[in-house]
Amino acid sequence: MTSRDVRPTFVVLPGTASDEVFVRSAFAGPLAASGFELVAPRSRSVAAHFAALDALWAGKPLVVGGVSLGAHVAARWAVRYPERCAGVVVALPAWVGPAGDAPAALAARASAAAVDGQGLVAALAGVDGWVGAELRRAWPRYGDRLADVLREAAGSVAPALDDLRGLDVPVGVAGCADDPVHPLAVAETWLAALPRAAMRTTTLDALGADRSALGRAALDAYLAAAGAATQSKEHTIV
């Protein structure tokens, strides 16, 4: 095998108060089926996400990415170090630039206030389905830092449009057509700004049945952006 045949490693970061367990459930299967290696850091904060990417850089370009907040951090790192990146995978981007009153930021602030005021169990009362199950699994892993992590995420900055316009590597964008916290319009805004990008969509119902639907959407979009697939941007995975 020559150096040209060596496939890049994918480093995928979790979303706000999520973790590497969810990342693996979404991405490990699709990446392995296509011959790619996944690294899912156990980082828990914005600074730790950046530090994990810095530590994993070993001279070979990486495909960096993440879910929601993790996608924002990965894209910002790629903007900062384009020579270190073979590409980017962006799943469920939540906003562009400052968070402002984006739905995901409002939800994180409300959750932080509920955790502080009522405790974790009460904060998750009424959150049902697979999303509730994921939160009940992942949130306790943050311990006393949970509310601070939620507030940090709500105040964090995603790449600005000019940043995205200058990111000249293949980018795969994955969105959910029925996710009010991560509106599909945000993913479409990222797609329109990125010079070498493709997008695939899935649904929350599909993720409920199979978390890897998100990873497949992101990987398919990345391969399309990299020129290894020919489907149109409007192709939807359900």
C-alpha positions, 0 to 999 in steps of 0.5 A: 500500500502506498502513501496515497492509499492510506485513508485518513483517520476520522476524529469526531467530537461529541455535542453539548453534554454528550460523549464519545459513547454516542459518537461511536454509536453513530459513526463507528459502524459506517466508517468501519464499513468504508475502511476508515478508522474512528477516534472518539475523544473523551473530551468534555469542554470546548477547550478540551475538544481543541486540545484533543484535536491538537494532541491527535495531530501527528503529521498526517491530515485528519478528517475532523468533525463532530455533532452540534457543538463538536462540529463547531469546534472541529470546523473552527480547528480546520479553519485554523489549521487547514494543512492538518485536515483532509476534510470535515464532517459536520453533523447537526450544526446549531448556529453560525458565528455567536450563538445568540438565541439559537434554539440549541443555545436557549435549550442549553441555558434552560437545561443549565438553570434547571439542573442548578435549580431542580437537579438532574432528574427533575431537569430531565422530567418529560424528556422522552424517547431515545433523546431522553435515554441518551441524556439520562445516560450521558449527563450523569458522567459530567457530575457537578460540571454539567451546568457549567458545560451547558452554559459554556456551550450556550455561549460558544462561537461557531465558525462565521460565514467568512470562515466557512467560505475560506474552508477549502477542504471537502466537508460533509454536512448532515442534518435532520429534517425534523429537529427543531433544536438543530434546524435544517436551515442552519445546515443549509446555511453552512452548505451554501457557504462552504466551497467544497461541500455536500449535504445529506439529511436524515430524521430523528425517527431514523436515529431513534431506530439506528444511531448510525443513520447520522454517521452514514449521512455525514460520511456519505456527504463527505464522500460526495464532497471529496468526489467519491460519490455522485449523488445530488445534494438533495439526496435524503437518507431515511 
